[in-house]
Amino acid sequence: MRAALATAAAVVLLAPGVVWAQPSFDCAMASTPVDRAICRSDKLGEADRELAAAYSALIDRLSGAAKDHLIKDQVRWIDDRTLGCTGEIAAVTRCLTTRYTQRLATLKAAADGDYPFVSEHALIKHGRVNAAFYEIDARYPQFDGTDADFSTVNQAFAARAREGAEAATPPQDIKTDHSQIWTYEQGFELHRPGMHGVSVATSFYSFTGGAHGSSGLFATLVDLRTGRRVTPADVFQPTAPWERVLTDIARDDLRRQFVERPGFPDALEPAKFDKLMKDSQRYLFKAFALELIFNQYEVAPYVSGMYRVVIPYARLTGMLRANGPVGR
C-alpha cells in the first residue's frame, strides 16, 4: 500500500497520442483499468501525487492507534476504488475524479487537529433484474473514536447508504421492454470547522428510470466529544439572532444568483423560505465559512442545479457558542 502511494513520481509515455502522466507510481507497472486511467490523465496524475503527499504527511505525524487506523482505512479506500471505478474509460475517469477530490479533502481535514478516527466504508454491488441493470456505489463514513459513543450517527450514515441502494435496485416484478441502468452513487468528504467538530458533506446521484436522475448534498455536523449529531441551534448562541441573520443573507444572495441562473421567486417568500432554512442538513460548517446548500428543485428548476450560499464566519462574529463544535 505504501508503494502504491509513494511520493516519487515517474514520467512514462504510454502510447502515441496519449498525454504524459506523472502519478505517484510507475506507469510502466500499470496493469489495472484504474491505474491506466490515472496514467492517461494529467489531472488524475496530479491528483494522485497530491493525495500521496497528503497521506504521507499525515501518516508521518501519527503513531500508535491513529497510525494503524489510517493505514487500514487507506488500504480499504484503495480496494474500494478498484471495485467501484469500473466500465468504460470515461466512466472510470469520472469515478476517480470524484473519489480523489473527496479523499483529499478528508485527509486534509484529518490532519487539521487531533486525528478524528473516521473511516470510509462502501456498499458496492451490481446486477440485473429482467432488462434492468443496476449499479450501486455508496460510500459513507464511520466514526471509530473511543472517547464517545458514535453508534447512533454511524447507524444513520450506514442506513442512508442502504436506503439509497435499495431504492436504486429494480423490483423483481419490474416490466420494461428496453434496457435500463439504475444507479445510486454516494460519496462524502470531511471538513473541520473546529477542534471539536467534524462536518460530513455527503453527495449522491440516483437514477431509477425517467427523464433524468436526481442529485444533491446533505451536511451532518458531529461533535467529537459527545458522538452526537449537532444542529445549528447547538452551534450558535441562544440569544443571538442567527436565524434571522442567516435567512436574510441567504435570500439576498440567492436573488443575486437568480440573475444568471433563474430560480423560483416564490421560493424566497418569507413563509416558504423560513421553512427551508429549518432543515439542518443544508448547513455545511467548513473550516472558515458556513455553506448553505439548496439542492435541486428546492429553489429552482432541475436544470439550474444546486445553489450554495457561502457565509464567512467573520460575518457571524459574536454569534457562535464559545467552546462549541465550530470555531478555533
C-alpha positions as a printed Julia matrix, in Angstrom:
328×3 Matrix{Float64}:
   0.0    0.0     0.0
   2.83   2.39    0.8
   4.37   1.53   -2.56
   1.13   2.48   -4.28
   1.24   5.82   -2.51
   4.95   6.57   -2.85
   5.63  10.2    -3.46
   8.3    9.6    -6.08
   6.69  10.17   -9.49
   7.58   8.53  -12.78
   7.06  10.08  -16.21
   6.05   7.5   -18.79
   4.86   7.89  -22.37
   2.03   5.38  -22.67
   1.36   5.4   -26.41
   1.3    7.76  -29.38
  -1.36  10.41  -28.86
  -1.66   9.74  -25.13
  -0.67  12.53  -22.73
   2.29  12.31  -20.38
   1.19  11.33  -16.9
   3.03  11.71  -13.61
   1.16   9.9   -10.83
   2.82   8.71   -7.61
   3.53   5.26   -9.08
   5.42   3.95  -12.1
   3.08   3.84  -15.08
   5.24   1.15  -16.64
   3.74  -1.12  -13.96
   0.13  -0.02  -14.57
  -1.91  -3.19  -15.03
  -5.44  -2.32  -13.89
  -8.1   -0.12  -15.52
  -7.77   2.29  -12.58
  -4.0    2.63  -12.9
  -4.21   3.04  -16.67
  -6.89   5.7   -16.36
  -4.72   7.65  -13.9
  -1.72   7.39  -16.23
  -3.75   8.65  -19.19
  -4.9   11.81  -17.43
  -2.71  14.73  -16.38
  -5.39  15.84  -13.91
  -5.68  12.42  -12.31
  -1.91  12.04  -12.25
  -1.65  15.34  -10.41
  -4.47  14.31   -8.06
  -2.71  11.03   -7.31
   0.52  12.83   -6.46
  -1.28  15.33   -4.27
  -3.14  12.58   -2.46
   0.06  10.6    -1.92
   1.76  13.69   -0.48
  -1.17  14.43    1.85
  -1.28  10.83    3.03
   2.48  10.67    3.61
   2.48  13.95    5.54
  -0.34  12.73    7.76
   0.98   9.22    8.36
   4.39  10.62    9.33
   2.92  12.66   12.17
   0.78   9.85   13.57
   1.7    6.95   15.82
   0.07   4.08   17.65
  -3.64   3.51   17.18
  -4.09   6.58   14.97
  -1.41   5.45   12.53
  -2.79   1.92   12.38
  -6.29   3.28   11.78
  -5.2    5.48    8.88
  -3.2    2.7     7.22
  -6.17   0.3     7.35
  -8.53   2.99    6.09
  -6.27   3.86    3.15
  -5.96   0.2     2.16
  -9.75  -0.06    2.25
 -10.08   3.12    0.18
  -7.73   1.75   -2.48
  -9.59  -1.58   -2.62
 -12.98   0.14   -2.89
 -11.6    2.47   -5.56
 -10.76  -0.58   -7.68
 -14.15  -2.2    -7.07
 -16.17   0.96   -7.63
 -14.45   2.57  -10.62
 -15.22   0.18  -13.46
 -16.58   0.25  -17.01
 -15.57   2.39  -19.96
 -12.57   4.72  -19.59
 -14.8    7.81  -19.36
 -16.79   6.27  -16.51
 -13.63   5.2   -14.69
 -12.17   8.7   -15.08
 -15.31  10.37  -13.68
 -15.39   7.94  -10.77
 -11.73   8.51   -9.94
 -12.05  12.29  -10.19
 -14.82  12.29   -7.59
 -13.03   9.85   -5.32
  -9.73  11.73   -5.35
 -11.4   15.1    -4.71
 -13.32  13.78   -1.73
 -10.48  11.72   -0.3
  -8.06  14.63   -0.46
 -10.49  16.87    1.43
 -10.92  14.13    4.02
  -7.18  13.64    4.55
  -6.67  17.38    4.91
  -9.47  17.54    7.49
  -7.95  14.61    9.37
  -4.65  16.48    9.56
  -6.26  19.65   10.9
  -6.1   18.98   14.62
  -6.25  15.74   16.55
  -6.79  12.7    14.34
 -10.59  12.16   14.27
 -10.64   8.36   13.67
 -13.14   8.44   10.81
 -13.01   5.61    8.27
 -14.59   5.19    4.84
 -16.85   2.23    4.09
 -18.68   1.29    0.92
 -21.65  -0.64   -0.37
 -20.74  -1.72   -3.89
 -22.78  -4.11   -5.99
 -24.27  -4.53   -9.43
 -26.68  -6.91  -11.08
 -29.67  -7.32  -13.35
 -33.42  -7.72  -12.92
 -35.08  -8.65  -16.2
 -33.98  -5.97  -18.69
 -32.96  -3.53  -15.96
 -29.37  -3.39  -14.75
 -28.32  -1.7   -11.54
 -25.04  -0.26  -10.28
 -24.56   0.69   -6.63
 -21.51   2.56   -5.32
 -22.38   4.1    -1.96
 -19.6    5.29    0.32
 -20.24   6.51    3.86
 -18.23   7.44    6.97
 -17.86   5.57   10.21
 -16.65   7.31   13.38
 -14.32   4.89   15.16
 -13.19   7.04   18.11
 -13.47   5.52   21.58
 -13.82   8.74   23.59
 -17.56   8.97   22.82
 -20.45   6.78   21.66
 -20.87   7.27   17.91
 -23.26   4.37   17.38
 -26.31   6.5    16.57
 -24.61   8.66   13.93
 -22.84   5.63   12.46
 -26.14   3.78   12.12
 -27.66   6.8    10.39
 -24.83   7.06    7.83
 -24.96   3.33    7.04
 -28.76   3.36    6.83
 -28.79   6.2     4.29
 -26.4    4.25    2.06
 -28.59   1.14    2.3
 -31.77   3.1     1.6
 -30.25   4.69   -1.49
 -29.03   1.31   -2.71
 -32.41  -0.33   -2.14
 -34.26   2.45   -3.96
 -31.96   2.05   -6.98
 -32.34  -1.75   -7.15
 -35.12  -2.61   -9.64
 -38.01  -4.59   -8.12
 -38.35  -8.22   -9.13
 -41.63  -7.52  -10.9
 -40.28  -4.63  -13.0
 -41.67  -4.64  -16.52
 -39.65  -3.0   -19.25
 -39.0   -3.96  -22.85
 -35.79  -1.97  -23.16
 -32.51  -1.98  -21.3
 -32.13   0.41  -18.37
 -29.31   1.07  -15.93
 -30.45   2.1   -12.47
 -27.76   3.85  -10.47
 -27.03   5.01   -6.97
 -23.74   6.79   -6.28
 -22.88   8.29   -2.91
 -19.68   9.78   -1.6
 -18.55  12.08    1.15
 -15.81  14.39    2.28
 -14.89  15.67    5.72
 -14.38  19.25    6.88
 -13.02  20.55   10.17
 -14.91  23.68   11.34
 -13.41  23.49   14.83
 -11.25  21.41   17.11
 -14.26  19.55   18.49
 -16.34  19.11   15.34
 -16.26  17.22   12.05
 -18.62  18.04    9.2
 -19.6   15.32    6.76
 -20.68  16.53    3.31
 -22.49  13.59    1.69
 -23.25  13.83   -2.03
 -25.46  11.47   -4.02
 -26.78  10.75   -7.51
 -29.69   8.45   -8.21
 -31.3    7.29  -11.44
 -34.24   4.9   -11.43
 -35.64   5.47  -14.89
 -37.4    8.53  -16.24
 -36.11  11.62  -17.99
 -33.19  12.27  -15.66
 -31.71  11.38  -12.31
 -31.6   13.33   -9.08
 -28.63  14.56   -7.13
 -27.88  16.57   -4.06
 -25.79  17.11   -0.97
 -26.62  17.0     2.71
 -24.48  18.0     5.66
 -24.02  16.48    9.1
 -22.01  18.06   11.91
 -20.72  15.64   14.57
 -19.36  16.67   17.95
 -16.3   14.51   18.68
 -16.72  14.99   22.44
 -20.27  13.63   22.63
 -20.5   11.47   19.49
 -23.76  13.17   18.61
 -25.1   14.95   15.56
 -25.17  18.71   16.15
 -27.92  21.06   14.97
 -27.41  24.76   14.08
 -29.09  25.68   17.36
 -26.23  23.91   19.15
 -23.67  25.96   17.21
 -24.99  29.47   17.76
 -25.54  31.46   20.92
 -29.16  31.03   22.11
 -29.61  34.78   22.46
 -28.12  35.64   19.06
 -30.5   36.44   16.16
 -28.68  33.93   13.97
 -31.76  32.53   12.25
 -32.87  35.96   11.03
 -29.35  36.97   10.02
 -28.67  33.77    8.04
 -32.08  33.83    6.4
 -31.66  37.43    5.24
 -28.14  36.78    3.91
 -29.23  33.62    2.08
 -32.3   35.23    0.49
 -30.34  38.24   -0.77
 -27.56  36.01   -2.12
 -30.0   33.74   -3.96
 -31.72  36.72   -5.53
 -28.36  37.74   -7.0
 -27.67  34.21   -8.22
 -31.1   34.06   -9.86
 -30.0   36.79  -12.29
 -27.73  34.33  -14.11
 -29.42  31.08  -13.08
 -33.16  31.7   -12.81
 -34.89  30.18   -9.83
 -38.37  30.15   -8.32
 -39.15  33.66   -6.99
 -41.94  32.3    -4.81
 -39.44  30.01   -3.05
 -37.98  33.14   -1.45
 -41.27  34.26    0.03
 -40.91  34.54    3.85
 -43.11  31.62    4.88
 -41.63  29.17    2.36
 -38.03  30.27    2.76
 -38.17  30.28    6.57
 -39.34  26.67    6.36
 -36.45  25.75    4.05
 -33.98  27.28    6.47
 -35.19  24.98    9.27
 -33.55  22.0     7.57
 -30.31  21.42    9.47
 -28.9   19.22    6.69
 -28.33  22.25    4.47
 -25.88  23.79    6.99
 -22.38  22.73    5.96
 -19.9   24.08    8.5
 -16.45  24.21    6.9
 -13.1   25.49    8.15
 -13.6   29.19    7.5
 -17.18  29.58    6.37
 -20.69  28.24    6.6
 -22.14  27.0     3.31
 -25.9   26.82    2.95
 -26.88  24.15    0.42
 -30.04  24.36   -1.7
 -30.5   21.2    -3.71
 -32.29  20.65   -7.0
 -35.96  21.67   -7.07
 -35.8   23.43   -3.7
 -35.44  26.98   -5.05
 -35.09  26.44   -8.82
 -35.87  24.01  -11.64
 -33.81  20.89  -12.25
 -31.63  22.44  -14.96
 -30.39  25.15  -12.58
 -28.8   22.57  -10.3
 -27.6   23.21   -6.78
 -27.14  26.63   -5.19
 -24.59  27.43   -2.49
 -24.55  30.48   -0.23
 -21.15  30.99    1.41
 -21.05  32.98    4.66
 -17.59  33.57    6.19
 -17.53  33.2     9.97
 -16.22  36.75   10.13
 -19.77  37.86    9.29
 -21.06  35.89   12.28
 -18.75  37.32   14.92
 -20.21  37.02   18.41
 -22.91  34.54   17.36
 -21.05  31.25   17.74
 -21.05  29.41   21.05
 -17.81  29.55   22.98
 -16.05  26.18   23.1
 -18.6   24.82   20.63
 -18.02  22.42   17.72
 -17.43  25.36   15.35
 -14.62  27.84   15.87
 -10.93  27.68   16.72
